[in-house]
Each structure stands twice: as structure tokens, then as C-alpha cells.
């Protein structure tokens, strides 16, 4: 687990912030054509409904936000002590699997973090944790990278959730 997450963090540092935002915002089409992003997968809801393109997962929210606005996160113990389960990491591969594993290991910490893809506005997400209760994060490099950074700060830096949140806000609130 630790090796998979460490390798994913190393990989994440090689990608530029603009590519990460393009991958998640839907403007990653040019990066996809260039071969640096995989083609969107099709997923089924488990019923007989037709599969929908993964790229549609981001319809309804934008990555641009009001300057200085921190996205939603769990602020009380009651909020982070009654979390819904995340999807199984086994459903995913590579860096995405590492992120789902990380979130499953430290869910209370992740719930206390805002998600800078700003899905709280478009999807009503309550925190970064909410992104991993469905497949939203599997289509969003911001969610994945933020979760892996939080895991690293938690495990290697031994930081408290408040300290991790401060670092995430400082890093992701900067204009891209």
C-alpha cells in the first residue's frame, strides 16, 4: 500500500498543475489526444441503463471559484464520525486505486478537508471524502492528487487534520 501510494505521489509531482486541472475539468481533451490522458471509460450504474461517458461526471461544476473561498469540509466530530463508506479501491487501478486506498485508511482526516475541484458547488459534496463515496474521484485528478497529498502528510508528516487542511488550502487556493 505504502509503495503504491509513494509511487503515485512521485508520478503526481511529474504532472503540471494545469494538466491536472485539464484532466478533471473536461478541457483535458487535448491532453487525451496527445496521449497523456487515457480515454474516458464508460461505466454502468449496475442496472440495465445505458453506460454514460466518464467525462460527463464533471458536468455541473467548474474548477474556478471565488477568490479566497474555501470549499466545504466537515467541521464537527458528528460530521466526520458518521461517514458513508467509500467505493472499494479494487474497482480502480494505478494512482486512482492508491487514492481510494488512502481515503479508506484515513476517512476522518479526509472528511475534514475541502476539495478544490469545487464539487461542493456543482454536486453538493460535503468534503473531499464525498468524492470517494462514488466514482467522482476516479474522473478527477484534483481529487486524487489532493487525497494522496493528504495521506502523505498524515502518514509521513504525522500532521493533524487541521494542519493538513492548512497546507491543502495554501497549495490549492493559489491561482493556477
ZIZIHU-V754002 format. One record per run of one state. SS is the DSSP state (H for helix, E for strand, C for the rest). FROM is the first residue (numbers start at 1). LEN is the number of residues. Records with the same first field share a line. If there is no record, write none. Layout:
# ZIZIHU-V754002
SS = FROM-LEN, FROM-LEN
This chain:
# ZIZIHU-V754002
C = 1-1, 15-2, 26-3, 34-8, 44-8, 59-18, 82-7, 92-2, 106-1, 112-7, 123-5, 133-3, 140-1, 156-5, 173-4
H = 2-13, 17-9, 29-5, 54-5, 77-5, 89-3, 94-12, 107-5, 119-4, 128-5, 136-4, 141-15, 161-12
E = 42-2, 52-2
